Amino acid sequence: MAQKHGSRKGIKKIAEDKSGNLRIAFLDCLVRFNAETGESEKFENQDFPGTSGTLEYFYIDNFGRYWVGYWKGGVYLFNPTTGEYTRFFSTEIHPEFMNSSVTRIKEDAMNNLWLGAFNIGLIKISYPSQKISFYEHSETDVFSRLTPLN
């Protein structure tokens, strides 16, 4: 499958969508793979201003939205129907965000998204308001309580 599409880069994440297809995140692309038919489709990473174009993390939320975190490029929503990426938030929300790398994304029982990002720390996107909150802990005490910054 990877050779068919020309990607020999490492796999960062594998997730299953609501149709039962595997969504495979390589460093340089996303691939939709149907294990039953063997059919696959490649979605190239686009070059975004200020990003390295290297995919760091991929997550499908409970609503079927695709979240893609880039190395030094923030996070984008990916539309699998159109193959387009949309920047979710940028430096207007946090000055370091576009220089940060989203390395983890997790959804809690209330459908809030939690993002782990270099240079920033923990980010919460509240559902349904999509309010964004940033949390930090003491640099000298990794077991300290997380405190909201905003």
VODO-936782 format. One record per residue (C-alpha): residue number from 1; chain; x, y, z. Coordinates in steps of 0.1 Angstrom, whole numbers, plus 5000, padded with zeros to 4 digits. Example, Ala and Ser with C-alpha at 12.3 -4.5 7.8 and 13.67 -1.06 7.14 Angstrom:
VODO-936782
1:A:5123:4955:5078 .
2:A:5137:4989:5071 .
***
This chain:
VODO-936782
1:A:5000:5000:5000 .
2:A:5026:5026:5010 .
3:A:5048:5017:4979 .
4:A:5018:5020:4957 .
5:A:5015:5056:4967 .
6:A:5052:5063:4968 .
7:A:5053:5070:5005 .
8:A:5081:5052:5024 .
9:A:5079:5075:5054 .
10:A:5071:5062:5089 .
11:A:5036:5056:5100 .
12:A:5026:5080:5128 .
13:A:4991:5068:5136 .
14:A:4964:5043:5124 .
15:A:4927:5050:5130 .
16:A:4894:5035:5118 .
17:A:4867:5058:5104 .
18:A:4830:5052:5108 .
19:A:4829:5034:5074 .
20:A:4854:5008:5086 .
21:A:4883:5022:5065 .
22:A:4917:5025:5080 .
23:A:4931:5060:5080 .
24:A:4969:5058:5080 .
25:A:4989:5089:5089 .
26:A:5024:5089:5073 .
27:A:5049:5117:5079 .
28:A:5040:5131:5045 .
29:A:5004:5121:5038 .
30:A:4971:5105:5049 .
31:A:4960:5073:5033 .
32:A:4925:5058:5033 .
33:A:4927:5020:5031 .
34:A:4899:4995:5027 .
35:A:4913:4962:5040 .
36:A:4885:4942:5024 .
37:A:4890:4955:4988 .
38:A:4926:4965:4990 .
39:A:4917:4999:4976 .
40:A:4934:5030:4989 .
41:A:4936:5068:4983 .
42:A:4964:5091:4992 .
43:A:4958:5127:5005 .
44:A:4990:5148:5002 .
45:A:5001:5171:5030 .
46:A:4998:5206:5018 .
47:A:5025:5232:5023 .
48:A:5011:5257:5048 .
49:A:5029:5290:5057 .
50:A:5050:5284:5088 .
51:A:5048:5246:5088 .
52:A:5073:5219:5081 .
53:A:5047:5199:5063 .
54:A:5055:5169:5085 .
55:A:5025:5152:5100 .
56:A:5030:5146:5137 .
57:A:4996:5133:5149 .
58:A:4962:5123:5136 .
59:A:4929:5118:5154 .
60:A:4893:5111:5143 .
61:A:4868:5126:5169 .
62:A:4834:5113:5178 .
63:A:4818:5135:5151 .
64:A:4840:5121:5124 .
65:A:4862:5152:5121 .
66:A:4898:5146:5113 .
67:A:4924:5165:5133 .
68:A:4959:5167:5120 .
69:A:4988:5180:5141 .
70:A:5019:5191:5123 .
71:A:5055:5194:5134 .
72:A:5060:5232:5141 .
73:A:5027:5239:5123 .
74:A:4998:5237:5147 .
75:A:4966:5217:5141 .
76:A:4943:5215:5111 .
77:A:4909:5200:5104 .
78:A:4910:5177:5074 .
79:A:4879:5172:5052 .
80:A:4882:5136:5037 .
81:A:4855:5144:5011 .
82:A:4874:5174:4995 .
83:A:4909:5165:5006 .
84:A:4913:5201:5020 .
85:A:4929:5212:5052 .
86:A:4917:5241:5073 .
87:A:4938:5258:5100 .
88:A:4919:5254:5133 .
89:A:4936:5282:5152 .
90:A:4967:5303:5149 .
91:A:4989:5329:5166 .
92:A:4960:5352:5172 .
93:A:4949:5327:5199 .
94:A:4983:5319:5213 .
95:A:5016:5336:5201 .
96:A:5035:5303:5201 .
97:A:5009:5281:5185 .
98:A:5022:5281:5149 .
99:A:5057:5273:5162 .
100:A:5044:5245:5183 .
101:A:5040:5208:5174 .
102:A:5007:5190:5183 .
103:A:5019:5155:5194 .
104:A:4988:5141:5210 .
105:A:4950:5146:5207 .
106:A:4924:5129:5229 .
107:A:4887:5133:5233 .
108:A:4870:5130:5267 .
109:A:4835:5117:5276 .
110:A:4821:5152:5272 .
111:A:4834:5155:5236 .
112:A:4861:5181:5247 .
113:A:4893:5177:5228 .
114:A:4926:5178:5246 .
115:A:4958:5185:5227 .
116:A:4994:5181:5239 .
117:A:5017:5206:5222 .
118:A:5054:5215:5225 .
119:A:5061:5251:5236 .
120:A:5025:5254:5249 .
121:A:5015:5224:5270 .
122:A:4980:5212:5274 .
123:A:4952:5227:5253 .
124:A:4915:5221:5258 .
125:A:4889:5228:5230 .
126:A:4855:5228:5248 .
127:A:4825:5213:5232 .
128:A:4801:5226:5219 .
129:A:4814:5262:5224 .
130:A:4848:5255:5209 .
131:A:4863:5277:5237 .
132:A:4900:5272:5238 .
133:A:4918:5270:5272 .
134:A:4955:5266:5279 .
135:A:4969:5248:5310 .
136:A:5004:5247:5325 .
137:A:5022:5231:5354 .
138:A:5052:5241:5374 .
139:A:5084:5235:5354 .
140:A:5102:5225:5386 .
141:A:5074:5201:5399 .
142:A:5060:5179:5371 .
143:A:5035:5165:5396 .
144:A:5020:5200:5403 .
145:A:4984:5207:5395 .
146:A:4976:5220:5361 .
147:A:4964:5256:5363 .
148:A:4944:5274:5336 .
149:A:4962:5303:5319 .
150:A:4930:5319:5306 .
***
